[in-house]
Amino acid sequence: MKEVLSFLVIVLCWCVGTLLSTWLPLPGTLIGLILLFLMLVAMRRVPSSLQRVARFLLNYLAIFFIPAFMGVLLFKQQLLEHGVAVLLVIVLSTSISLALTGWVAKRYIQSHTNGGAHD
């Protein structure tokens, strides 16, 4: 029963995020994820039932990529025409994301290991 409630919490965060996305310039799934994160931060722990539900969903994560794969198949011609540009955008955006994430993580670690000192 706790697992069902935990799953409903995840779905509720997703639904609220989707609703809020009509007023905010962010995808509803991202808003829902942020809401779930803030809720867990406020609780200062992750309930074990939510951990089990999340682990179950992550085990079957590949299934959630089927719609994206089907989209690639449906737009095969456009992808063939603009494939180099798409690949360049993917590589560039991934590189920027990785670099920014690394920089933020480094700053966070430095601020917590040096007593809050920044360079």
GIUR-V779977 format. One record per residue. N is the residue number from 1. RES is the residue in one small letter. OMEGA is omega in degrees with one decimal (none if undefined). Layout:
n->(N,N)
res->(RES,RES)
omega->(OMEGA,OMEGA)
This chain:
n->(1,2,3,4,5,6,7,8,9,10,11,12,13,14,15,16,17,18,19,20,21,22,23,24,25,26,27,28,29,30,31,32,33,34,35,36,37,38,39,40,41,42,43,44,45,46,47,48,49,50,51,52,53,54,55,56,57,58,59,60,61,62,63,64,65,66,67,68,69,70,71,72,73,74,75,76,77,78,79,80,81,82,83,84,85,86,87,88,89,90,91,92,93,94,95,96,97,98,99,100,101,102,103,104,105,106,107,108,109,110,111,112,113,114,115,116,117,118,119)
res->(m,k,e,v,l,s,f,l,v,i,v,l,c,w,c,v,g,t,l,l,s,t,w,l,p,l,p,g,t,l,i,g,l,i,l,l,f,l,m,l,v,a,m,r,r,v,p,s,s,l,q,r,v,a,r,f,l,l,n,y,l,a,i,f,f,i,p,a,f,m,g,v,l,l,f,k,q,q,l,l,e,h,g,v,a,v,l,l,v,i,v,l,s,t,s,i,s,l,a,l,t,g,w,v,a,k,r,y,i,q,s,h,t,n,g,g,a,h,d)
omega->(179.3,178.9,178.1,178.3,177.9,176.7,178.3,176.0,178.4,-179.8,179.2,177.1,178.4,-179.5,177.9,177.0,177.7,177.7,-179.2,-178.4,175.3,-179.8,-178.6,-177.8,179.3,176.3,-179.0,179.3,178.4,178.0,178.1,178.1,177.9,177.7,179.0,178.3,-179.5,178.5,179.3,175.9,179.4,179.2,-178.2,176.0,175.3,179.7,-177.1,178.9,177.0,175.7,-179.9,179.1,180.0,178.7,177.4,179.8,179.4,177.5,-178.5,-177.0,-178.1,179.3,-177.9,179.0,179.6,178.2,178.4,178.3,178.3,176.5,177.2,179.2,-178.7,-177.4,-177.5,-177.4,178.3,178.9,177.1,-179.3,-173.6,-174.7,-178.7,179.4,179.0,179.3,177.9,178.7,179.6,-179.1,-178.9,-178.9,177.2,179.2,178.7,179.7,179.3,-179.8,179.8,178.2,177.5,179.5,179.6,179.3,179.3,178.5,180.0,-179.5,179.0,-177.7,-179.6,178.1,-179.0,178.4,176.7,-179.8,177.9,175.7,none)
